[in-house]
Amino acid sequence: MLKIIIPTIMLLPTALLSPPKNLWTNTTMHGFLIATLSLQWLLPSHYPHKNLTPWTGIDQISSPLLVLSCWLLPLMMLASQNHLQHEPPIRKRIFITTLTLVQPFIIIAFSTTELMLFYISFEATLIPTLILITRWGNQPERLSAGIYLLFYTLTSSLPLLIAILYLHTLTGSLHLTMLKLTHPLLTSSWSTLLLSLALSTAFMVKAPLYGLHLWLPKAHVEAPIAGSMLLAALLLKLGGYGLMRITLLTGPLSTHLHYPFLTLALWGAFMSSSICLRQTDLKSLIAYSSISHMGLVIAASTIQTHWSFTGAMILMISHGLTSSMLFCLANTNYERTHSRILLMTRGLQPLLPLMATWWLLANLTNMALPPTTNFMAELTIMAALFNWSPLTIILTGAATLLTASYTLFMLLTTQRGPLPTHITSMQNSNTREHLLMTLHIAPALLLIMKPELISGVPL
């Protein structure tokens, strides 16, 4: 565990002491070294936990998410270089430091076996994200987006803290392994019902569940590219991961509590897909598509079957890579046209033909085309939900249909159609951007060969 956390913390002196000329090269290379080191967590092991210490342990659910978070750190640095081009070196250093600071907290959150430590790191990721959005966002609305993010997350986290403290008084321990053995929530009473509700609400907001999602489009639209990638690929996964851990504790007796959540999640998948069809803002469209995909993850986590957990796990990883790639593509358009409005940035295929290839690949994975891992995940989740209740096929089927529609709508509006008259010259796509897209899509395509690495089941 420490052999990843210590190099991650050592990124701070790298960022602060590198000469300005080599700042991006040094920090990005350091990030890639950490990402390569973290790949060892995907190796099969004979035990339920790898690297087990008193506070942390890596099992099949957390290892793919940990590798994803280590993989995306250097990619965020690669994506931000153009955005920070004209900033003084000190601000670049502060930016990289902020990005690096969030990483140890995410690693601890995904690998801890103790609820209190999980809560602390879960909350601590909020501060660097808030700094990224409110300091490096593009519009003045970034402050209101930051306030939305802060208040939604904090309001939902207070009941979680109280519930964790109450659990401690009940059982005397907050270790997940101990809680699974003692089953403190198996008695059917009002207190356990409220406890289960308090435990899951914070993760429902973070995931986000439709209805508690208003902070997400705001935060995404106002965040700089690194903030968007961090939010879409990692912080939403914290919600899904927490939900998977907590639903295992609450046990099958509180399932009547999960009915409204499950219904809302599926309805949200359907609704946010239809909202996507009406969007004029490209980043907002991708943000709403995240809500739709995470709705399926929430629904799968609440029914607690092996199939649904496998589907939720694969969907979280593939969505992390796909949505992050889509945000990078939207950012390359934004840097050239200085507009996120779809009508203002249409018909770019003749100008950026190579970028059109990346757009096609990203959109095909987003709409869950076979044989991508997104397809495997959605199919697994839909099968698990259908097995649980055949009625769910109405909502999941409609959501899938709408997903295909808005993805094609996004591809056609950005790449096809007449070029707007105000676009006279366009900067060519460069190697850095192509490398960034390759590093997003390559893992997604390679995982098609061996999806069991990220399926959350023992190898």
C-alpha atoms as one frame of an Amber mdcrd trajectory, in Angstrom:
protein
   0.000   0.000   0.000   2.714   2.436   1.074   4.758   1.719  -2.063   2.092
   3.630  -4.010   1.117   6.292  -1.441   4.719   7.376  -0.747   5.627   7.945
  -4.466   2.303   9.827  -4.811   3.214  12.137  -1.914   6.709  12.501  -3.419
   5.006  14.084  -6.440   4.652  17.233  -4.299   8.415  17.961  -4.121   8.659
  17.037  -7.833   6.038  19.691  -8.622   7.531  22.302  -6.313  11.240  21.822
  -7.142  11.257  21.033 -10.876  12.691  23.798 -13.091   9.886  25.604 -14.989
  11.091  24.221 -18.336  10.737  20.572 -17.209   7.779  20.995 -14.843   5.137
  19.203 -16.938   7.548  16.530 -18.192   8.791  15.613 -14.711   5.396  15.541
 -13.007   3.673  13.636 -15.829   6.477  11.044 -16.020   6.355  10.644 -12.245
   2.577  10.132 -12.527   3.018   7.476 -15.226   5.551   5.627 -13.052   3.000
   5.501 -10.221   0.328   4.325 -12.697   2.624   1.531 -13.934   3.424   0.490
 -10.360  -0.273   0.354  -9.490  -0.975  -2.217 -12.235   0.317  -4.905  -9.843
  -2.984  -4.612  -7.942  -4.804  -6.182 -10.896  -2.775  -9.396 -10.584  -4.788
 -12.385  -9.300  -4.248 -13.433  -5.689  -5.294 -16.470  -3.673  -6.584 -14.392
  -0.775  -9.670 -12.178  -0.469  -7.420  -9.187   0.402  -4.087  -8.060  -1.016
  -1.695  -5.872   1.028  -3.766  -6.288   4.196  -2.720  -3.947   7.023  -4.762
  -3.046  10.139  -6.436  -0.141   8.295  -6.252  -0.887   4.588  -6.793  -3.878
   2.349  -7.271  -4.234  -1.372  -9.902  -6.681  -2.564 -11.533  -7.338  -5.945
 -13.926  -4.390  -5.661 -11.310  -1.783  -4.797  -8.310  -2.842  -6.917  -9.736
  -1.822 -10.358 -10.857   1.556  -8.944  -7.439   2.145  -7.384  -5.676   1.409
 -10.668  -8.119   3.731 -12.479  -7.382   6.590 -10.065  -3.602   6.148 -10.404
  -3.943   5.903 -14.202  -5.931   9.128 -14.513  -3.605  11.399 -12.500  -0.950
  11.795 -15.264  -3.734  12.053 -17.852  -5.213  15.024 -15.982  -1.794  16.696
 -16.094  -1.482  15.987 -19.822  -4.926  17.455 -20.483  -4.328  20.654 -18.467
  -1.117  21.819 -20.153  -2.741  24.043 -22.756  -5.254  25.445 -20.255  -2.409
  26.673 -18.013  -0.069  27.768 -20.796  -0.152  31.485 -19.991  -0.187  31.162
 -16.189   2.965  32.045 -14.194   5.066  29.027 -13.035   4.009  29.394  -9.382
   0.349  28.930 -10.322   1.203  25.891 -12.416   2.956  24.417  -9.366  -0.050
  25.129  -7.143  -2.335  23.524  -9.722  -0.247  20.328  -9.905   0.015  20.273
  -6.089  -3.785  20.500  -5.786  -4.205  17.643  -8.276  -1.629  15.554  -6.415
  -3.173  16.212  -3.004  -6.489  14.658  -3.975  -4.759  11.427  -5.032  -3.658
   9.986  -1.624  -7.161  10.659  -0.263  -8.780   8.780  -3.156  -6.337   5.893
  -2.716  -7.099   5.699   1.026 -10.858   5.953   0.412 -10.803   3.042  -2.038
  -8.519   0.829   0.032  -9.521   1.400   3.645 -11.275  -1.321   5.636 -12.350
   1.053   8.412 -15.454   3.218   8.085 -14.200   6.297   9.938 -11.029   6.525
   7.856 -13.183   6.043   4.770 -15.430   8.934   5.845 -12.462  11.254   6.482
 -10.806  10.565   3.121 -14.200  10.645   1.347 -14.735  14.177   2.674 -11.133
  15.301   2.197 -11.324  14.775  -1.578 -13.870  17.596  -1.612 -11.395  20.362
  -0.689  -8.923  20.062  -3.625 -11.870  19.581  -6.026 -13.471  22.759  -4.711
 -10.176  24.657  -5.140  -9.869  23.367  -8.723 -13.397  24.459  -9.647 -13.488
  27.846  -7.908  -9.934  28.901  -8.831  -9.328  27.464 -12.295 -12.855  27.400
 -13.748 -13.609  29.551 -16.793 -16.773  31.525 -15.936 -17.837  33.632 -12.938
 -20.592  31.014 -12.272 -17.843  28.726 -10.960 -18.395  30.127  -7.457 -22.054
  29.137  -7.422 -21.058  25.697  -8.805 -18.542  25.331  -5.967 -21.172  26.267
  -3.366 -23.629  23.730  -4.838 -20.961  21.016  -4.718 -19.984  21.894  -1.150
 -23.472  22.101   0.305 -24.930  19.050  -1.430 -21.981  16.927  -0.332 -21.738
  18.253   3.220 -25.489  18.163   3.921 -25.672  14.531   2.852 -22.464  13.586
   4.705 -23.557  14.707   8.165 -26.124  11.894   8.541 -23.387   9.498   7.361
 -21.041  10.688  10.132 -23.781  10.333  12.779 -24.657   6.865  11.450 -20.993
   5.774  11.580 -20.651   7.005  15.190 -23.900   5.230  16.129 -22.627   2.028
  14.505 -19.519   2.326  16.641 -21.555   2.546  19.839 -23.596  -0.479  18.733
 -20.729  -2.778  17.827 -17.555  -1.254  19.265 -15.816  -1.585  15.909 -15.969
   0.075  12.520 -13.974  -2.528  10.588 -15.900  -3.668   7.520 -14.876  -7.284
   8.100 -16.121  -7.148  11.707 -19.369  -5.404  10.718 -20.037  -8.123   8.138
 -19.691 -10.730  10.901 -21.742  -8.937  13.579 -24.548  -7.724  11.240 -25.621
  -4.812  13.457 -28.276  -3.760  10.952 -30.178  -7.042  10.713 -32.729  -6.232
  13.409 -35.891  -4.846  11.853 -36.679  -1.593  13.623 -37.050   2.119  12.946
 -33.521   2.874  14.132 -31.917   0.429  11.692 -34.116   1.743   8.880 -32.974
   5.304   9.588 -29.406   4.082   9.975 -29.471   2.408   6.553 -31.005   5.559
   5.059 -28.324   7.800   6.616 -25.540   5.465   5.483 -26.674   5.382   1.875
 -27.805   9.024   1.341 -24.262  10.464   1.215 -23.279   7.992  -1.493 -26.517
   8.537  -3.386 -25.714  12.270  -3.597 -22.118  11.568  -4.608 -23.053   8.989
  -7.250 -25.433  11.000  -7.983 -28.991   9.716  -7.781 -31.483  11.533 -10.023
 -33.166  14.190  -7.883 -30.009  14.775  -5.838 -27.944  15.471  -8.946 -28.247
  19.230  -9.421 -24.700  19.973  -8.266 -23.153  17.712 -10.916 -23.969  19.490
 -14.236 -23.074  22.837 -12.641 -19.758  21.575 -11.286 -18.863  19.848 -14.556
 -19.666  22.804 -16.777 -17.680  25.258 -14.656 -14.705  23.012 -13.800 -11.429
  23.135 -15.753 -10.645  19.987 -17.736  -8.734  18.315 -14.866 -11.658  19.039
 -12.511 -14.141  17.501 -14.947 -11.995  14.393 -15.384 -11.553  14.070 -11.624
 -15.286  14.438 -10.972 -16.499  12.137 -13.743 -13.916   9.402 -13.499 -13.129
   9.191  -9.785 -15.382  11.132  -7.416 -18.621   9.688  -8.822 -17.048   6.241
  -8.431 -16.516   6.988  -4.728 -20.315   7.173  -4.455 -20.826   3.888  -6.315
 -18.063   2.160  -4.343 -19.396   3.395  -0.981 -22.850   2.186  -1.958 -21.539
  -1.282  -2.808 -19.770  -1.490   0.550 -22.720  -0.170   2.573 -25.435  -2.267
   0.887 -23.439  -5.368   1.858 -23.675  -4.216   5.489 -27.346  -3.203   5.518
 -28.284  -6.708   4.398 -31.403  -7.943   2.645 -33.829  -6.936   5.453 -33.683
  -3.250   4.587 -34.500  -3.940   0.946 -37.901  -2.250   1.302 -35.809   0.874
   1.871 -34.067   0.257  -1.442 -37.262   0.199  -3.532 -37.624   4.004  -3.799
 -33.879   4.355  -4.484 -33.933   1.697  -7.182 -37.025   3.185  -8.834 -35.483
   6.675  -8.728 -32.194   5.393 -10.142 -33.850   3.708 -13.119 -36.244   6.604
 -13.679 -33.211   8.912 -13.467 -31.324   6.868 -16.069 -34.302   7.321 -18.380
 -34.897  10.998 -17.551 -31.307  12.195 -17.745 -30.930  10.423 -21.101 -33.931
  12.376 -22.383 -32.517  15.611 -20.900 -29.329  14.907 -22.909 -31.312  15.110
 -26.143 -32.316  18.705 -25.346 -28.885  19.999 -24.279 -27.205  22.811 -26.167
 -24.045  22.765 -24.041 -21.555  19.990 -24.827 -20.090  19.604 -21.312 -23.563
  19.636 -19.794 -24.625  16.859 -22.182 -21.690  14.657 -21.099 -22.445  15.450
 -17.430 -26.065  14.306 -17.777 -24.920  11.159 -19.565 -22.820  10.407 -16.434
 -25.969  10.649 -14.293 -27.717   8.195 -16.596 -24.872   5.631 -16.412 -24.461
   5.994 -12.661 -28.227   5.436 -12.273 -27.663   1.910 -13.552 -24.786   1.451
 -11.086 -27.002   2.561  -8.152 -29.813   0.241  -9.254 -27.357  -2.672  -9.575
 -25.805  -1.979  -6.146 -29.155  -1.952  -4.360 -30.283  -5.430  -5.477 -27.082
  -7.041  -4.122 -26.650 -10.020  -6.431 -23.323 -11.288  -7.769 -24.320 -10.478
 -11.329 -25.418  -6.944 -10.526 -22.219  -6.221  -8.554 -20.094  -7.498 -11.443
 -22.055  -5.302 -13.870 -21.774  -2.252 -11.587 -18.017  -2.759 -11.199 -17.359
  -3.090 -14.953 -19.641  -0.127 -15.729 -17.868   2.116 -13.200 -14.440   1.428
 -14.711 -15.525   1.678 -18.354 -17.592   4.802 -17.656 -14.586   6.339 -15.868
 -12.447   5.951 -18.977 -15.166   6.864 -21.505 -16.576   9.969 -19.810 -13.088
  11.241 -19.043 -12.201  10.836 -22.725 -15.380  12.649 -23.805 -14.551  15.572
 -21.507 -11.039  15.715 -22.992 -12.509  15.799 -26.501 -14.983  18.523 -25.509
 -12.046  20.459 -24.061 -10.005  20.212 -27.286 -12.995  21.725 -29.114 -13.412
  24.407 -26.450  -9.739  25.415 -26.602 -10.044  25.998 -30.342 -13.485  27.607
 -30.643 -13.872  29.077 -27.109 -17.466  27.899 -27.040 -19.265  24.896 -25.604
 -22.485  25.514 -27.533 -23.112  22.629 -29.940 -24.398  24.879 -32.732 -21.286
  27.063 -32.611 -18.854  24.131 -32.817 -20.484  21.878 -35.392 -18.987  20.323
 -38.518 -15.426  20.023 -37.248 -14.620  16.744 -39.040 -13.106  18.330 -42.194
 -10.890  20.562 -40.048  -9.771  17.961 -37.480 -10.113  14.585 -39.234  -8.009
  12.631 -36.700 -10.003  14.048 -33.798 -13.158  12.815 -35.557 -11.788   9.251
 -35.213 -11.397   9.707 -31.458 -14.894  11.205 -31.269 -16.286   8.161 -33.067
 -14.470   5.698 -30.780 -15.456   7.554 -27.598 -19.095   7.806 -28.667 -19.306
   4.154 -29.661 -17.995   3.066 -26.261 -20.345   5.536 -24.537 -23.394   4.076
 -26.275 -22.325   0.556 -25.206 -21.609  -0.953 -28.594 -20.654  -4.635 -28.513
 -17.939  -5.875 -27.794 -16.951  -3.012 -25.433 -16.872  -3.476 -21.669 -19.664
  -0.849 -21.410 -21.886  -3.264 -23.336 -20.950  -6.229 -21.113 -21.696  -4.144
 -18.026 -25.056  -2.784 -19.220 -26.167  -6.204 -20.388 -25.168  -7.799 -17.066
 -26.980  -5.110 -15.074 -30.096  -5.337 -17.258 -30.138  -9.142 -16.939 -29.708
  -8.942 -13.154 -32.485  -6.329 -12.843 -34.778  -8.298 -15.152 -34.198 -11.399
 -13.034 -35.095  -9.368  -9.933 -38.228  -7.872 -11.522 -39.208  -8.176 -15.211
 -40.827  -4.692 -15.129 -37.412  -2.997 -14.932 -36.800  -3.864 -18.610 -39.205
  -1.051 -19.600 -37.026   1.640 -18.026 -33.623   0.076 -18.747 -34.612  -0.628
 -22.369 -35.882   2.935 -22.893 -32.748   4.363 -21.247 -30.496   2.305 -23.540
 -32.427   3.458 -26.604 -32.153   7.090 -25.521 -28.429   6.662 -24.738 -27.839
   5.554 -28.328 -29.928   8.502 -29.587 -28.158  11.271 -27.655 -24.710   9.769
 -28.341 -25.374   9.787 -32.073 -26.834  13.297 -31.736 -23.611  14.424 -30.022
 -21.417  12.783 -32.683 -23.413  14.210 -35.600 -23.646  17.755 -34.248 -19.959
  18.049 -33.374 -18.532  16.351 -36.464 -21.056  16.703 -39.309 -23.112  19.506
 -40.801 -22.057  22.881 -42.230 -19.105  24.642 -40.638 -20.174  27.851 -38.804
 -19.136  30.964 -40.723 -17.261  32.493 -37.767 -14.684  29.667 -37.766 -12.077
  30.795 -40.276  -8.886  29.185 -39.009  -8.330  26.297 -36.608  -5.225  25.137
 -34.768  -4.273  21.559 -35.727  -4.592  18.710 -33.263  -1.235  17.907 -31.671
   0.645  14.839 -30.421  -0.155  15.557 -26.765  -3.886  15.367 -27.470  -3.578
  12.185 -29.514  -1.481  10.583 -26.762  -4.110  11.606 -24.216  -6.918   9.996
 -26.244  -4.860   6.856 -26.880  -4.179   6.429 -23.168  -7.920   6.696 -22.493
  -9.148   4.326 -25.178  -6.321   1.738 -25.074  -7.201   0.382 -21.587 -10.893
   0.325 -22.559 -10.137  -1.701 -25.700  -7.639  -3.992 -23.959 -10.143  -4.790
 -21.206 -12.433  -6.282 -23.872  -9.944  -9.184 -23.986  -9.996  -9.784 -20.231
 -12.973  -8.088 -18.533 -12.692 -10.336 -15.454  -9.829  -8.077 -14.267 -12.371
  -5.368 -13.440 -15.426  -7.527 -12.733 -15.071  -7.524  -8.941 -15.065 -11.308
  -8.699 -12.122 -13.416  -7.406  -9.886 -14.435 -10.322
